[in-house]
Amino acid sequence: MKIGLSITIIMMSLATGWGSTPSPPGDRPRHAIASFNSLQPKWYNWDLNALGVYCATWDAAKPYEWRRKYSWASICGLVGPQGQAACGKCLKVTNAATRAVVTVRVLDQCSSEEIELELDTFNDLDTGDTGHDDGGRLHVDYQFVDCGDELMVDQSAESKNILVSGH
């Protein structure tokens, strides 16, 4: 069972059609409509199991820094990876009007052709203050991007205290 609410981005018609065609990092942006609710992982210390997200099966044991590095997103029915293949991937989401950009990590799935984001993410994108006035909707572009996780190393089991002294 999911705890909290979520932001929803509903796909607009695409020339390439609907479905699960792979969208590698760096692929061209796709168009969508964003709306909001609120999933609050910070209230649950970014615990995938506590929130009951789909990707918890594969990603719940990831390091804390990995889990909190980006806002969380849910996807389904979009162009790009689906199901387990989408878990842990990152999306760059851009406000089509203001060009405000956020990067989010896919950690859940949903029931229709949409992306669900945290409320704070929607607010970060709504730099023109039109999203709340327009029934909670924003025109956005999304694109799968590299999360940059290769730079993250979990050293928790191997951490050591080192005293550095300068004279």
C-alpha positions as CSV (number, residue, x, y, z in Angstrom):
1,M,0.0,0.0,0.0
2,K,1.4,3.4,-1.0
3,I,1.5,6.1,1.7
4,G,1.0,9.7,0.6
5,L,-0.1,11.3,-2.7
6,S,1.8,11.9,-5.9
7,I,2.2,14.3,-8.9
8,T,0.9,13.0,-12.1
9,I,2.3,13.7,-15.6
10,I,0.0,12.4,-18.3
11,M,1.4,11.7,-21.7
12,M,0.2,13.8,-24.7
13,S,0.0,12.3,-28.1
14,L,3.4,11.5,-29.6
15,A,4.3,11.1,-33.2
16,T,6.1,7.9,-32.2
17,G,3.1,6.5,-30.5
18,W,2.5,5.0,-27.1
19,G,4.1,2.0,-25.5
20,S,7.3,0.8,-24.0
21,T,9.9,1.5,-26.7
22,P,13.3,1.8,-25.1
23,S,14.4,5.4,-24.5
24,P,18.1,5.3,-23.8
25,P,19.8,8.1,-21.7
26,G,20.3,11.1,-24.0
27,D,17.2,10.3,-26.2
28,R,15.1,13.2,-27.3
29,P,12.6,14.8,-24.8
30,R,9.0,13.6,-24.9
31,H,6.0,15.8,-24.1
32,A,3.6,15.4,-21.1
33,I,1.2,17.3,-18.9
34,A,2.1,17.5,-15.2
35,S,-0.3,17.6,-12.3
36,F,0.4,17.2,-8.6
37,N,-0.3,15.4,-5.3
38,S,2.3,14.5,-2.8
39,L,4.4,11.4,-2.0
40,Q,6.7,12.4,0.9
41,P,9.6,10.0,1.1
42,K,11.5,12.3,3.4
43,W,8.7,11.7,6.0
44,Y,9.7,8.0,5.9
45,N,13.5,8.5,5.8
46,W,13.5,7.5,2.1
47,D,12.5,4.0,3.0
48,L,11.1,2.3,-0.1
49,N,9.6,-0.6,1.9
50,A,7.8,1.8,4.3
51,L,6.2,3.6,1.3
52,G,5.4,0.3,-0.5
53,V,6.8,1.4,-3.8
54,Y,7.1,-1.0,-6.7
55,C,10.9,-0.9,-7.0
56,A,11.5,-1.7,-3.3
57,T,12.0,-5.3,-4.3
58,W,15.1,-4.4,-6.2
59,D,16.2,-1.0,-4.7
60,A,15.3,-1.0,-1.0
61,A,18.8,-2.1,0.0
62,K,20.5,0.7,-2.0
63,P,22.6,3.1,0.1
64,Y,20.7,5.9,1.9
65,E,22.5,8.5,-0.2
66,W,21.3,6.8,-3.4
67,R,17.7,6.7,-2.2
68,R,17.6,10.4,-1.3
69,K,19.8,11.8,-4.1
70,Y,16.8,12.7,-6.3
71,S,13.1,13.2,-5.9
72,W,11.1,10.0,-6.5
73,A,8.9,9.4,-9.6
74,S,6.5,6.7,-10.7
75,I,6.1,5.9,-14.4
76,C,4.0,3.6,-16.6
77,G,2.9,3.5,-20.1
78,L,5.4,6.1,-21.2
79,V,8.0,5.8,-24.0
80,G,11.0,4.2,-22.4
81,P,11.8,1.5,-19.9
82,Q,8.9,-0.1,-18.0
83,G,8.5,-2.2,-14.8
84,Q,11.7,-3.4,-13.2
85,A,13.7,-2.1,-16.2
86,A,12.7,1.5,-15.2
87,C,13.6,1.1,-11.5
88,G,16.4,3.4,-10.5
89,K,16.5,5.2,-13.8
90,C,16.5,9.0,-13.8
91,L,14.3,11.4,-15.8
92,K,15.0,15.1,-16.6
93,V,11.7,16.9,-16.4
94,T,11.5,20.4,-17.9
95,N,8.7,23.0,-17.7
96,A,7.9,23.7,-21.3
97,A,7.1,27.3,-20.7
98,T,9.8,28.4,-18.2
99,R,12.5,25.8,-19.0
100,A,12.8,25.0,-15.2
101,V,14.4,21.6,-14.9
102,V,14.4,18.9,-12.2
103,T,15.9,15.4,-12.2
104,V,14.0,12.6,-10.6
105,R,14.6,8.9,-9.9
106,V,12.0,6.2,-11.0
107,L,11.1,4.1,-7.9
108,D,7.5,3.2,-8.5
109,Q,4.9,2.4,-11.2
110,C,1.4,3.6,-11.6
111,S,-1.9,2.6,-13.3
112,S,-2.1,4.8,-16.4
113,E,0.1,6.6,-18.9
114,E,1.7,9.0,-16.5
115,I,4.6,10.1,-14.4
116,E,4.0,10.7,-10.7
117,L,6.3,13.1,-8.8
118,E,6.6,14.6,-5.4
119,L,4.7,17.9,-4.7
120,D,8.0,19.7,-4.1
121,T,9.2,18.7,-7.5
122,F,6.0,20.1,-9.1
123,N,6.5,23.3,-7.2
124,D,10.2,23.5,-8.4
125,L,9.0,23.2,-12.0
126,D,6.1,25.7,-11.5
127,T,8.5,28.7,-11.7
128,G,5.9,30.7,-13.7
129,D,3.3,30.1,-11.0
130,T,0.8,28.9,-13.6
131,G,0.5,25.2,-12.6
132,H,-1.7,25.7,-9.5
133,D,-3.8,28.3,-11.4
134,D,-4.3,25.9,-14.3
135,G,-6.0,23.1,-12.3
136,G,-2.7,21.8,-11.2
137,R,-1.3,21.2,-14.6
138,L,2.0,22.0,-16.4
139,H,3.2,21.3,-19.9
140,V,6.5,19.5,-19.5
141,D,9.1,17.5,-21.4
142,Y,10.8,14.4,-20.0
143,Q,13.9,12.5,-21.0
144,F,15.7,9.6,-19.5
145,V,19.2,10.7,-18.4
146,D,22.2,9.3,-16.6
147,C,21.8,9.4,-12.8
148,G,25.5,9.8,-12.2
149,D,25.5,6.9,-9.7
150,E,28.9,5.6,-10.7
151,L,30.3,8.3,-8.5
152,M,28.4,7.0,-5.4
153,V,30.2,4.4,-3.3
154,D,28.7,2.7,-0.3
155,Q,31.5,2.7,2.3
156,S,29.2,2.3,5.3
157,A,30.5,-1.3,6.0
158,E,34.1,-0.2,5.4
159,S,34.1,3.2,6.9
160,K,37.2,4.2,9.0
161,N,38.0,7.2,11.1
162,I,41.1,9.1,9.9
163,L,42.7,11.9,11.8
164,V,44.3,14.5,9.7
165,S,46.5,17.0,11.4
166,G,48.2,20.0,9.9
167,H,51.1,21.9,11.4
